[in-house]
Amino acid sequence: MDQVKIGRFIAECRKKADLTQMQLAEKLNITDRAVSKWETGRAMPDSSIMLALCDILGISVTDLLCGEVVSMENNNKELETKLLESLREKEKADRRLLRMEIVTGILCLPVLLGCVLLAELLALPEWQKVLIVLGGLLPLLIATPFMIRIEQVAGYYECAHCKARHVPKYSSVFGAMHFGRTRYMKCPSCGKRSWQKKFTTKE
Ligand SMILES: [Zn+2]
């Protein structure tokens, strides 16, 4: 999606509606900084306020996503294209996140190994060696909640029984036994427990 084009279109529609950034922000219960971010193409309006925004600007969601007024006969086709586009964008972002998680894990290991090695080699009192090893564990401890968060939000888990794909809660990912990305969790659709595999697509 062309955020700069969409931003320019939002600004144009806002001026047509005779509203300042501040007035538009107040109607939507957000800050005028958020409006300014959309209009300069640095951010997209949140999906939760998109309908209200379009209502105020007198345009359709398709118009907004296309960054221009789309004729009625092209409306459905354009909307489908935009939907597919945003799905693909989410899949791409998910894959990026999952790769980042692997890299983070790999980067933490040499630090830990280095500290263990250092503690072995240096002639230090026992308690200082323990401190060095604990220090080596620190990056991993700090990174773990982020990595679990990525596991939760990026992609979908598939139930082995009913094949439904879902995004689990943070708590169920946190507590679940896992082998790589495959996790033992309860399925929200059929309620059965199984080893659920990770996929980057919804279907
Ligand atoms: Zn299921």
Residues whose N, C-alpha, C, O or C-beta is under 5 A from the ligand:
A	BS01	ZN	C159 H161 C162 K163 C187 S189 C190 G191
